[in-house]
Amino acid sequence: MTRPNEETQAEVGWFCVRCVFRVGGDSASQVYEERLTLWRAEAFDEAIALAEDEALGYAAEQSDMEFVGLAQAYRLFSEPGNGAEVFSLVRASALDPPAYLTRFFDTGEERQADTDPGT
């Protein structure tokens, strides 16, 4: 016989939620931050609600940041650990790989650094 706690626990899973924030007030200096957070929840709606609540608090801690309202959730297939897939987004596109990467991931406006300082 399954105990109620075991039954409920079996439905709880890990969710990754991506939230988007705007930093800076004027369009010339504003940037957008995409943030991924992990949540234990029973369903997508619960995970998104938890993440949105946290996102509002995170944005409130910054003087010039706002949560823009986008929250996308992904249910993990296994426990988080080395190599675990924590988020996946599939997008249809007719662009070839270099054009696709330029359009969505390498616009020249990203704030990132090379992992190899020699390059």
Stockholm file with secondary structure:
# STOCKHOLM 1.0

chainA/1-119         MTRPNEETQAEVGWFCVRCVFRVGGDSASQVYEERLTLWRAEAFDEAIALAEDEALGYAAEQSDMEFVGLAQAYRLFSEPGNGAEVFSLVRASALDPPAYLTRFFDTGEERQADTDPGT
#=GR chainA/1-119 SS CCCHHHHHHHHCEEEEEEEEEEESSSTTTCEEEEEEEEEEESSHHHHHHHHHHHHHHHHHTSTTEEEEEEEEEEECSSCSCTTCCCCCCCCCCCSCHHHHHHHHTCSSCCCCCCSSTTC
#=GC SS_cons         CCCHHHHHHHHCEEEEEEEEEEESSSTTTCEEEEEEEEEEESSHHHHHHHHHHHHHHHHHTSTTEEEEEEEEEEECSSCSCTTCCCCCCCCCCCSCHHHHHHHHTCSSCCCCCCSSTTC
//
